[in-house]
Amino acid sequence: MRILLDENMPESLRRALVELGHEVDSVASLRLKGIDNGRLYQEVAHRYDLCFSKDRSFVQSVRAIDRPGAVRVLRVTIAQAPRGRFTQAFVEARTRRLLEPARLLDEWVTNFPIKLRPKLNPRRFRAPAPGWWQHALEAGGSDTRRSRHARPRARLFS
C-alpha cells in the first residue's frame, strides 16, 4: 500500500510503516513542507492509497471536494506524545481488533434500554419537519431492505 504522511506526522512513523511492508513517503521526504493543502492534495492524489494527517482542516477540505482522487485522507486522532510513544501507539492502534463482536452486540441490546435510554433526554434532538423520514425514503432509502448479513433487530422499546 502506498502511504503519504503529512508534515505533522513524525518521521519515525514512516520508518515503522516501511518495516510493516508499506511504501511510505512523507511530505518532508518529498520536500513539499509548507506547501498549501489544496496544492499538496492535487500533487499527490493520484500517487497514493492513503494519506495520514493530524490537520483537521486538511481532512475537511479534501472531504468537501466534489470528485476526490483515489487517495483516502485519514485524520489521526492519537493524543500528542513524544515521537517514540506516538509511533508505538499508532502501530498498536492499527493492530487492535474487536475480540467478541457478537457479545458486544448482545450486551448492547440488553443494556441499552436499562442503563442508557433512561439517561437520554428525548426532547434534546428535533427534526426540521415532522415527516422528515418520509422524504429520506423517497430519495432512495428504504426501511424494508436489509443486507443479507443483517440480523433481525431485537425489539428494544415498548
C-alpha positions in Angstrom: 0.0 0.0 0.0 1.3 3.5 -0.9 1.0 5.9 2.1 1.8 9.6 2.4 2.4 11.2 5.8 1.5 14.8 6.2 4.2 17.2 7.5 2.7 17.0 11.0 3.4 13.3 11.3 6.7 12.1 12.8 9.4 10.6 10.6 9.7 7.7 12.9 6.2 6.6 11.8 7.4 6.5 8.2 10.2 4.0 9.2 7.7 1.9 11.3 5.3 1.6 8.4 8.1 0.7 6.0 9.1 -2.1 8.4 5.5 -3.3 8.2 5.8 -3.6 4.4 4.2 -0.5 3.1 5.6 2.0 0.6 5.7 5.2 2.6 6.7 8.8 1.7 6.4 11.9 3.9 5.8 15.5 2.9 9.2 16.2 4.4 11.0 13.5 2.4 9.3 14.8 -0.8 10.5 18.3 0.1 6.9 19.7 0.0 6.9 21.0 3.5 5.0 24.3 3.8 3.0 23.8 0.6 -0.7 24.8 0.6 -3.0 21.9 1.4 -5.0 22.2 -1.8 -1.9 22.1 -3.9 -0.5 19.2 -1.9 -3.6 17.2 -2.5 -3.5 17.9 -6.2 0.1 16.9 -6.4 -0.3 13.6 -4.6 -3.9 12.4 -5.0 -3.2 10.1 -7.8 0.0 8.5 -6.5 -1.1 7.2 -3.0 -3.7 5.0 -1.5 -3.7 6.6 2.0 -2.7 9.9 3.5 -2.4 10.3 7.3 -2.7 13.8 8.8 -3.4 15.4 12.1 -4.6 18.6 10.4 -8.4 18.7 10.7 -8.8 21.5 8.1 -6.9 19.5 5.5 -9.1 16.4 6.0 -12.2 18.5 5.9 -11.2 20.3 2.8 -10.5 17.0 1.0 -13.9 15.7 2.0 -15.5 18.8 0.6 -14.1 18.2 -2.9 -16.8 17.1 -5.4 -14.7 14.5 -7.1 -11.9 13.5 -4.8 -9.0 11.4 -6.1 -8.3 7.8 -5.2 -6.3 8.6 -2.1 -8.1 8.3 1.2 -7.1 11.1 3.7 -7.5 10.0 7.3 -7.2 12.2 10.3 -5.0 10.8 13.1 -6.5 11.5 16.5 -4.0 9.8 18.7 -3.1 12.2 21.6 0.1 14.2 21.3 3.1 12.3 22.8 6.8 12.1 22.4 7.7 10.8 19.0 8.6 7.3 20.1 5.4 6.8 22.1 3.3 8.3 19.3 4.7 5.8 16.7 4.2 2.9 19.1 0.6 4.0 19.8 -0.1 4.4 16.1 1.2 0.9 15.2 -0.7 -0.7 18.2 -3.9 1.0 17.2 -3.6 -0.4 13.7 -3.5 -4.0 15.1 -6.4 -3.7 17.6 -9.4 -5.7 16.8 -12.8 -6.3 18.5 -12.4 -9.7 20.1 -16.1 -10.6 20.6 -18.3 -8.6 18.3 -21.4 -10.8 18.9 -21.0 -10.5 22.7 -20.8 -6.7 22.4 -23.9 -6.6 20.3 -25.8 -8.8 22.8 -24.7 -6.7 25.8 -25.6 -3.5 24.0 -29.1 -4.8 23.1 -29.6 -6.0 26.7 -28.2 -2.9 28.5 -29.3 0.0 26.3 -33.0 0.1 27.5 -31.9 -0.4 31.1 -28.9 1.8 31.5 -28.5 4.3 28.7 -32.0 5.1 27.4 -33.3 6.4 30.8 -30.4 8.9 30.8 -31.3 10.3 27.3 -33.3 13.5 27.1 -36.0 12.7 24.4 -36.6 16.4 23.7 -32.9 17.2 23.1 -33.0 16.5 19.3 -35.6 17.9 17.0 -36.2 17.2 13.3 -36.7 20.2 11.0 -40.1 18.8 10.0 -42.4 16.1 11.5 -42.3 14.0 8.2 -38.5 14.2 7.6 -38.2 10.5 7.4 -40.7 10.2 4.5 -38.5 12.4 2.3 -35.5 10.2 3.1 -37.4 7.2 1.9 -38.5 8.9 -1.3 -34.9 9.9 -2.0 -33.9 6.3 -2.4 -33.6 4.9 1.1 -35.8 2.1 2.2 -36.6 0.7 5.6 -37.6 -2.7 4.3 -34.4 -3.7 2.5 -31.8 -5.5 4.5 -28.4 -6.7 3.6 -28.0 -10.5 3.5 -25.7 -10.2 6.5 -28.1 -8.2 8.7 -29.6 -10.0 11.7 -33.2 -9.3 12.7 -33.4 -6.5 15.1 -34.4 -7.1 18.7 -37.2 -5.0 19.9 -35.7 -2.5 22.3 -38.6 -0.3 23.1 -42.2 -0.9 24.1 
